[in-house]
Amino acid sequence: MILQAPVRRSIVRGMACMPLTPDQLFARLDALGIAHRTYSHPPVFTVAEAAALRGQLPGGHCKSLFLKDKKAGLWLVRWT
């Protein structure tokens, strides 16, 4: 049995796998023609806290957790 380290792949061809700064991410979205709007808020830990800050923002509401396990696996957990 031959074991190999996982290959780190880019989500978008030609894009570096390095993490992006917010400004780099927004520039990339602009370059791809993806409309975006950012709302900044202090960290929240419950859906109730998020709902209190949400106010009249359009769109749906969800809570997300980005997790990393002991083997460096990345998981996005999301619920509405």
Buried (B, 14 or more C-beta within 10 A) or exposed (E): EEEEEEEEEEEEEEEEEEEEEEEEEBEEEEEEEEEEEEEEEEEBEEBEBBEEEBEEEEEEEEBEEEEEEEEEEEEEEEEE
